């Protein structure tokens, strides 16, 4: 167990409220009167989640987008966000990028906090949303016989990151710099899915998490998983565990078709010897990104 997983496990005893969903989901789901609120919080660290040479405007966009992606996995309508920001030497471009992203996704900034630290810059965001259907999708509803789907390709962020590192100005790096949360798709899918989550830490790791939460085995067909046209076939396994793709991974009951563009990539089976199969074998090695 990684330090991150061990710490989250230790926190579960501190989070008995039903809204916390056992700290095993993308968001908290809080019933408040006649409304259901969806809350999430993500952090990013310089040198871990973005390159020190990157435009701070892209960092601001990505911070907002990654939090909205969690709301998308619940089919939620964003209400607003709170920003936690460590001041840099120049904060102009971050503020400009945040304003651009807020306008693009039509989400208001409601408040937050700023601090100064001599170490690496850290930024965080809390996103608040409103549920658009009940029950609110979770990771834990997949059942044997369900089909497994994804809204788009994986691996584009990995290629974009490598192009940025190489200084390849002609390459399309937007998938890494400015991901797009699948908000509309999430709202369309929410009433139909048996389980849904966003892919942030790698398809293999996140599919394994969904399988474990649901008490099933998820079998993925590598030939059906969409990837960028310029991804070398030999790098498929790497792309499946790299992360930062922010597509939606979801399961549908038998005979149910998605109401949006999506790719069928596998099936849900009764729990077997492993929570995840790639082809007919459990994938070996690191399944995705975890803080260590």
N, C-alpha and C positions, 0 to 999 in steps of 0.2 A: 504494500500500500504506500502510495506517495505521501509526502508530508501534507500536501493540499487535501488529499482524500481523508487522511487521518484527522486533520483539524476539523473538516466539515463533519465527520462522524462524531467527533467530540462535541460539536455544537448542537447536534440534534436533540440532546437531552434538554437544551436550553430553549428549544423552539417547539413546545407542545401545541401551540395554537393551531387550529385547523387551517388558517390562512397560509401558514408556512409550508404546508404540504410535505412535511417531513424533511425540508431542505433538499428535496430530490426532484425539483422541477425548475423550469426556467424562471418562474415568477412566483410571488405571493398572490393569493387570490382571496380578497377580503370582502366579505358580505357586510354591507353598511346600509342599514335600512332596506330600501327597495332597490339599491344599486349594488353592483358587483365591481369592485375596483381591482385593477391589476397593477402590481408594483414590482419594479426590478431595479437593480443597481449593478453597474459594471465599472471597473477601474482599468486604466491603462498606464503603463510606465514607460518612460523614454528608454530606448535601448532594448526593451522587451517586446513591446507592442508596436513601436514605430522606430524608424531609423532617426538618429540625431540630426541627419541632414535633410529630413523631410520638411516640406512646407507646413507650418503649424496650422494653416487653414485646412489642410487635409486631415490633420490629427483631430481637429474639432469636428469635422464631418464624420469621421469614423467613430468617434466617441458617441455621437448622437445615434448614428446608424446602428451600431451594435446593440445599444439599449432598445431601440425601436424594434430590432429583430426579435428580441425576447417577447415584446408585446405582440408581434406578428404571430408567433407560435401559439398564442392564446386567442387569436382572432380578435384582438382588442383594438379599440379606437383610441389613439393617443390623446391625452388631456393636457399634459404639460411636463416640464422637466425641471430638475434642480441640479445645479452645477457645483462640483467641488473642484477647485483649481489651485494648483501650486504656481505661483507667479514666476515668470521667466524674465530674462533681461529685457525682452521686448514682447509685449502681449498683443500687439496690434493685429497681426495676421491670424492668430487664434480667434480673436473676437470677430474678425471679418468672416472667417470660415464658419464659425458657429452661426452667425447671422444668416449666411447663405443657406446653411443646412436647415435651420429652423424655418426659413421661408419656403424652402423646397418641399419639406414634409408637412408644412402648415401646423407647426407645433410651437406653443409659446414657452418662453423661459419664465419660470415662476419665482426663482430665487436661487440660493445656494450659499457658498462660503469660499473665501480665498485665504491662502496661507503662503508663507515663504519658507523654503527649506534649502539648505546648501547642497543637498544630494540631487539625484536624478529627478527630473520633473515627473510628478504623478498627477493625473487628472481622473475625475470620477463623475458619474452622472446617475441620477435617479430619475427614472421615467415612470409616469403614472398614466394609466389607461382605464378605459371603461369596457367591460365585457359586452360583446354584441350578441352572444348567445349563451344559453345554459343547456347542459353543463359545460363549463369552461374546459377545453381540451387539456389533457395532461400527457405525461410520458407513459403513464401506467395502464393505458386501456387497450393495448394491442392484444389480440386474441388469435389462437391458431386458426388458420384459414384466411386471415386477412391478407391483403396484398400490401406491399411496401412501395412507397413512391418518394420521389424527390422533385422539387420544382425546377431545378436547373443543374448545370454542370458543376463539378468540383475540380479543383486544380488551377483555376485561373488566378486566384490570389497568390498561390505559390509561384507561378510563372511571373506575375507582376512584381513580387518581392525580389526575385532573382534579377529581373531586368533593372529595377531600381539600384540594387547593389552593384550591378555591372555598369551603371551609368548609361544604359541603352535608352536614349531619348526618343527613339522611333517606336519603341514597344508600347503597347497599351497596358498601362499599369493600374488602371482605374479599379479593377476588382480588388486590389489590395489597398489602394489609397482611399477610395470612396465607395465602399460597398453599398448596396441598395437593399434595405430591408423589404421583405415580401409582405407588406401590410395588406394590400388588396387581396392577394392570394390567401393569406391567413384568414381574413374575414369570410371569404367565400368558402373555404374548406372547413372552418370550425364547426358548422352544424352537422357535418358528414363524417368526420374522421373518428376513428377509435382511439388514436394517439397522435400527438404531433409535438415536434420540438424544432428548434433551429440548429443548424450545423455550424458551430463555432470552433470546436476543438478537433475536427476531423470526422469524416463520415463513419469510419470504423468505430472510433471511440464513442461517438454519440449514438450510433445504432446499438452498440453494446449496452450503453446506459438505458436506452429505451427498452431493450429486451429484459434487462435485469429488473427494471422498475415494473414491467408487466408480467414477470414470471414466465417468459417464453423464450424460444430461440428464434432469432431473425436470420434467415438465410438470404444472402445477397448474391446476385448473379453478376460477376464482374463484367461480362459482355454487355450488360444492359445499362451500366452506370455511365451517364453522360460526362464527357470531359471536353476541354477545349480542343479544337481541331489541330492545334500546333503542339499538343502534349505528346512526346515520344511514347509509344506503347510500353517501352521498358520502364517508364516512370509511373505507371498506373498505380502500383501499390503505394508509392510515395505520396501521390496526390490524394489517395483515399485517407491518409492519416495526417495530412499537413494542417488542415483547418483554415479558418478565416473566410470560409465560403459564404456563410449566411444564407444558404438556401433553407427551405423547409423540408424536413423529413417527416413523413406521415404514413399512417396505415389506414386502409379503408376496408370496411366489411365486404364479404363476397358480393359480387355483381354490382358494386358501387363504383361509378366512374367519377373522376375529379372534375369540378366545374371550371378548372383553369388549366393552363398548359403545365404538364408534369410528365415524368418518366417513371414507368413501373420498373423497379429494380430488384424485386425479390418477393418472398413470402414469409409469413409468420407461421412457425411450427410449434408444436407442444415442446415444452422445455426438455432439452436434451443434455448432453454432457458439456456443452459450451453455450453461452448466451448468443454467440455470433458465429455464423459460418460465412466464409467467402468461397463461393463454389460449394464444395462438399467438405471443406476442411476449416477448422478454426484457425484464423490468421495468427501468425506468430509475431513476436517482436512488439514494438511500441505501436499502439493503436491510434494514438493521437497526442495532442499537446496537453500536458499537465504541468503545473508549477511544482518544482522540486526544491 
